[in-house]
Structures are given as structure tokens and as C-alpha cells.
Amino acid sequence: MQKNDLLEYCKLRKFEIYKVYEDIFSGAKESRPNLNKLMDDARKRKFDIILVWRFDRFARSTKHLLMALEEFQHLSIDFISYQENIDTSTPLGKAMFSIISALSELERNTIRERVTKGIENAKRKGKILGRPKIINDNSVLELRKKGLSYRAIARQLNASLGSVQRSLKLF
């Protein structure tokens, strides 16, 4: 039914069909064989318009949909959703896309702000963030000479395995 409606729509609008991309997999997956082919062909600019039955047939997550729409806009590819009647080739469709993009940017900025505040709060509480420091004293070398493994040294010094390995490179 969906395919027939889309083919009829193409016929009425006199669209030349480059290819029909159909996946049997769930739209909840961001990586699907034919979706991947569609995105690859879009990047190669093999077509000017993408027509979908509904947004949720293309992508089930808002993030995935918005990322794809932004990429299509960058590639100058129009996006049409048959059921939602959104067509980025029209002024109203472009306006709708701008609103959707603005909301997406707001969401990204809100998340960034929350993460920044969370990091500040963790630092205020004494949480040490970032890569573990290199152990500059001879304790790592002494323990290694006693035959302890890197992991055993890390456990004993309450350090990461990588910190122990980096420390030993200094000697």
C-alpha cells in the first residue's frame, strides 16, 4: 500500500524514480542495508528528492531523523514525507524544517548545558576527572622488580593499568 501510494505520488508530480530503497528491518535501527545505500547515494548526489511514506518509516528516533534532514539540506536534497505532508522543496516545508532544526539545536544546547553543570558539580564534590596521572615515584619500578604484574601493581597502588604502563615507560 505504501509503495503504491508513493509511486502514484511520483507519477502525479512527474518525478523520475532513481531507485526504490526498501528495508525489511525495523526503522528503529539507525543502520539498515538499504538505508545505508540511500545515504551513500545521497552523498554521491544521485538524486534530488527523497520521498518517504512517513517520518517513522524512515527513522524512529528524532535524533536520527534530524541528523539525516540536516545532511540532506547540506546536500541540497529535498525531503518529502507523504503522510505528514511536509515537503522541504516548498516554502512551508522549508519553514517546518527550520522549526524542527531550531528545536533540535535547542535540545543539543540544553544537553550540553546539563553536562557542563554536571561536570562542575562533580568537581565541587572532589571528583577527579580526566586521564589518570602518571605515577612519578619509584614505587612502580620497585614493585615491578619484585616480579609483580602490571595489573597487580595497579591494584596495589590503586591506579589504572594504563597509568602503571605509562609510568614504567619513564624509567
C-alpha positions as a Markdown table, in Angstrom:
| # | Residue | x | y | z |
|---|---|---|---|---|
| 1 | Met | 0.0 | 0.0 | 0.0 |
| 2 | Gln | 2.7 | 2.5 | 1.0 |
| 3 | Lys | 4.8 | 1.8 | -2.1 |
| 4 | Asn | 1.8 | 2.1 | -4.4 |
| 5 | Asp | 0.9 | 5.5 | -2.9 |
| 6 | Leu | 4.4 | 6.7 | -3.2 |
| 7 | Leu | 4.7 | 5.5 | -6.8 |
| 8 | Glu | 1.4 | 7.3 | -7.6 |
| 9 | Tyr | 2.6 | 10.5 | -6.0 |
| 10 | Cys | 5.8 | 10.4 | -8.1 |
| 11 | Lys | 3.7 | 9.9 | -11.2 |
| 12 | Leu | 1.4 | 12.8 | -10.4 |
| 13 | Arg | 4.4 | 15.1 | -9.6 |
| 14 | Lys | 6.3 | 13.8 | -12.7 |
| 15 | Phe | 9.2 | 12.6 | -10.6 |
| 16 | Glu | 11.7 | 10.4 | -12.2 |
| 17 | Ile | 12.4 | 7.5 | -9.9 |
| 18 | Tyr | 16.1 | 6.8 | -9.5 |
| 19 | Lys | 15.7 | 3.8 | -7.1 |
| 20 | Val | 13.3 | 2.4 | -4.5 |
| 21 | Tyr | 15.0 | 1.7 | -1.2 |
| 22 | Glu | 13.2 | -0.8 | 1.0 |
| 23 | Asp | 14.3 | -2.4 | 4.2 |
| 24 | Ile | 12.6 | -5.3 | 5.9 |
| 25 | Phe | 14.4 | -4.4 | 9.2 |
| 26 | Ser | 12.9 | -2.2 | 11.9 |
| 27 | Gly | 13.0 | 1.5 | 11.4 |
| 28 | Ala | 14.3 | 1.7 | 15.0 |
| 29 | Lys | 17.7 | 0.6 | 13.7 |
| 30 | Glu | 19.9 | 3.5 | 12.5 |
| 31 | Ser | 21.9 | 1.2 | 10.3 |
| 32 | Arg | 19.9 | -0.8 | 7.8 |
| 33 | Pro | 21.3 | -2.1 | 4.5 |
| 34 | Asn | 19.1 | -0.1 | 2.1 |
| 35 | Leu | 19.1 | 3.0 | 4.3 |
| 36 | Asn | 22.9 | 2.9 | 4.2 |
| 37 | Lys | 22.7 | 2.6 | 0.4 |
| 38 | Leu | 20.3 | 5.5 | 0.2 |
| 39 | Met | 22.6 | 7.7 | 2.4 |
| 40 | Asp | 25.6 | 6.7 | 0.3 |
| 41 | Asp | 23.8 | 7.5 | -2.9 |
| 42 | Ala | 22.6 | 10.8 | -1.4 |
| 43 | Arg | 26.2 | 11.7 | -0.6 |
| 44 | Lys | 27.1 | 10.9 | -4.3 |
| 45 | Arg | 24.2 | 13.2 | -5.3 |
| 46 | Lys | 22.5 | 10.5 | -7.4 |
| 47 | Phe | 19.0 | 12.1 | -6.8 |
| 48 | Asp | 17.5 | 15.4 | -5.8 |
| 49 | Ile | 14.5 | 14.3 | -3.7 |
| 50 | Ile | 13.8 | 11.6 | -1.1 |
| 51 | Leu | 10.2 | 10.6 | -0.7 |
| 52 | Val | 9.1 | 8.6 | 2.4 |
| 53 | Trp | 5.7 | 7.3 | 3.4 |
| 54 | Arg | 6.0 | 8.7 | 7.0 |
| 55 | Phe | 8.9 | 10.0 | 9.1 |
| 56 | Asp | 8.7 | 7.0 | 11.3 |
| 57 | Arg | 9.2 | 4.7 | 8.3 |
| 58 | Phe | 12.5 | 6.4 | 7.7 |
| 59 | Ala | 13.7 | 6.8 | 11.3 |
| 60 | Arg | 12.2 | 6.0 | 14.6 |
| 61 | Ser | 14.4 | 8.4 | 16.6 |
| 62 | Thr | 14.1 | 12.1 | 16.4 |
| 63 | Lys | 17.9 | 12.5 | 16.6 |
| 64 | His | 18.4 | 10.2 | 13.6 |
| 65 | Leu | 15.8 | 11.9 | 11.6 |
| 66 | Leu | 17.1 | 15.4 | 12.3 |
| 67 | Met | 20.7 | 14.4 | 11.5 |
| 68 | Ala | 19.6 | 12.9 | 8.2 |
| 69 | Leu | 17.4 | 16.0 | 7.4 |
| 70 | Glu | 20.4 | 18.3 | 8.1 |
| 71 | Glu | 22.6 | 16.2 | 5.9 |
| 72 | Phe | 20.0 | 16.3 | 3.1 |
| 73 | Gln | 19.8 | 20.1 | 3.4 |
| 74 | His | 23.6 | 20.4 | 3.2 |
| 75 | Leu | 23.5 | 18.2 | 0.1 |
| 76 | Ser | 20.6 | 20.2 | -1.4 |
| 77 | Ile | 18.3 | 17.2 | -1.4 |
| 78 | Asp | 14.7 | 17.8 | -0.7 |
| 79 | Phe | 12.8 | 15.6 | 1.7 |
| 80 | Ile | 9.1 | 14.7 | 1.3 |
| 81 | Ser | 7.0 | 12.9 | 3.9 |
| 82 | Tyr | 3.8 | 11.8 | 2.2 |
| 83 | Gln | 1.6 | 11.2 | 5.2 |
| 84 | Glu | 2.8 | 14.3 | 7.2 |
| 85 | Asn | 2.6 | 16.4 | 4.1 |
| 86 | Ile | 6.0 | 18.0 | 4.7 |
| 87 | Asp | 8.0 | 18.9 | 1.6 |
| 88 | Thr | 11.2 | 20.8 | 2.0 |
| 89 | Ser | 11.0 | 21.9 | -1.6 |
| 90 | Thr | 8.2 | 24.2 | -0.7 |
| 91 | Pro | 8.3 | 27.4 | 1.4 |
| 92 | Leu | 6.1 | 25.9 | 4.1 |
| 93 | Gly | 8.1 | 22.7 | 4.1 |
| 94 | Lys | 11.4 | 24.7 | 4.5 |
| 95 | Ala | 9.8 | 26.7 | 7.3 |
| 96 | Met | 8.8 | 23.4 | 9.1 |
| 97 | Phe | 12.3 | 22.1 | 8.6 |
| 98 | Ser | 13.7 | 25.3 | 10.1 |
| 99 | Ile | 11.4 | 25.0 | 13.1 |
| 100 | Ile | 12.5 | 21.3 | 13.6 |
| 101 | Ser | 16.1 | 22.3 | 13.2 |
| 102 | Ala | 15.8 | 25.1 | 15.8 |
| 103 | Leu | 14.2 | 22.7 | 18.3 |
| 104 | Ser | 17.0 | 20.2 | 17.6 |
| 105 | Glu | 19.6 | 22.9 | 18.3 |
| 106 | Leu | 17.8 | 23.8 | 21.5 |
| 107 | Glu | 17.8 | 20.2 | 22.6 |
| 108 | Arg | 21.6 | 19.9 | 21.9 |
| 109 | Asn | 22.4 | 23.1 | 23.7 |
| 110 | Thr | 20.3 | 22.0 | 26.7 |
| 111 | Ile | 22.1 | 18.7 | 26.9 |
| 112 | Arg | 25.5 | 20.5 | 26.6 |
| 113 | Glu | 24.5 | 22.8 | 29.4 |
| 114 | Arg | 23.4 | 19.9 | 31.7 |
| 115 | Val | 26.6 | 18.1 | 31.0 |
| 116 | Thr | 28.7 | 21.2 | 31.8 |
| 117 | Lys | 26.8 | 21.8 | 35.1 |
| 118 | Gly | 27.1 | 18.1 | 36.0 |
| 119 | Ile | 30.9 | 18.2 | 35.5 |
| 120 | Glu | 31.1 | 21.4 | 37.6 |
| 121 | Asn | 29.1 | 19.8 | 40.3 |
| 122 | Ala | 31.3 | 16.7 | 40.3 |
| 123 | Lys | 34.4 | 18.8 | 40.6 |
| 124 | Arg | 33.0 | 20.7 | 43.5 |
| 125 | Lys | 32.4 | 17.4 | 45.3 |
| 126 | Gly | 36.0 | 16.5 | 44.8 |
| 127 | Lys | 35.6 | 14.0 | 41.9 |
| 128 | Ile | 38.8 | 13.8 | 39.9 |
| 129 | Leu | 38.1 | 13.8 | 36.2 |
| 130 | Gly | 40.2 | 13.1 | 33.2 |
| 131 | Arg | 43.0 | 10.7 | 32.4 |
| 132 | Pro | 44.8 | 9.2 | 35.4 |
| 133 | Lys | 48.0 | 10.9 | 36.3 |
| 134 | Ile | 51.4 | 9.3 | 35.7 |
| 135 | Ile | 52.9 | 7.9 | 38.9 |
| 136 | Asn | 56.3 | 9.8 | 39.2 |
| 137 | Asp | 57.8 | 8.0 | 42.2 |
| 138 | Asn | 59.8 | 4.8 | 42.1 |
| 139 | Ser | 57.1 | 2.7 | 43.6 |
| 140 | Val | 56.0 | 1.3 | 40.3 |
| 141 | Leu | 59.6 | 0.3 | 39.3 |
| 142 | Glu | 60.3 | -1.3 | 42.7 |
| 143 | Leu | 57.1 | -3.4 | 42.6 |
| 144 | Arg | 57.9 | -4.4 | 39.0 |
| 145 | Lys | 61.4 | -5.5 | 40.1 |
| 146 | Lys | 59.8 | -7.7 | 42.8 |
| 147 | Gly | 58.0 | -9.5 | 39.9 |
| 148 | Leu | 54.5 | -8.1 | 40.2 |
| 149 | Ser | 52.5 | -7.9 | 37.1 |
| 150 | Tyr | 51.2 | -4.6 | 35.7 |
| 151 | Arg | 47.7 | -5.5 | 37.0 |
| 152 | Ala | 48.9 | -6.4 | 40.4 |
| 153 | Ile | 50.9 | -3.1 | 40.6 |
| 154 | Ala | 47.8 | -1.2 | 39.5 |
| 155 | Arg | 45.7 | -2.9 | 42.2 |
| 156 | Gln | 48.3 | -2.2 | 44.9 |
| 157 | Leu | 48.7 | 1.4 | 44.0 |
| 158 | Asn | 45.0 | 2.0 | 43.3 |
| 159 | Ala | 45.9 | 3.2 | 39.8 |
| 160 | Ser | 44.8 | 2.3 | 36.4 |
| 161 | Leu | 46.7 | -0.3 | 34.3 |
| 162 | Gly | 47.5 | 2.4 | 31.7 |
| 163 | Ser | 49.0 | 4.7 | 34.4 |
| 164 | Val | 51.3 | 1.9 | 35.5 |
| 165 | Gln | 52.4 | 1.2 | 31.9 |
| 166 | Arg | 53.0 | 4.9 | 31.2 |
| 167 | Ser | 54.9 | 5.3 | 34.4 |
| 168 | Leu | 57.2 | 2.4 | 33.6 |
| 169 | Lys | 58.0 | 3.9 | 30.2 |
| 170 | Leu | 59.6 | 6.9 | 32.0 |
| 171 | Phe | 62.2 | 4.6 | 33.6 |
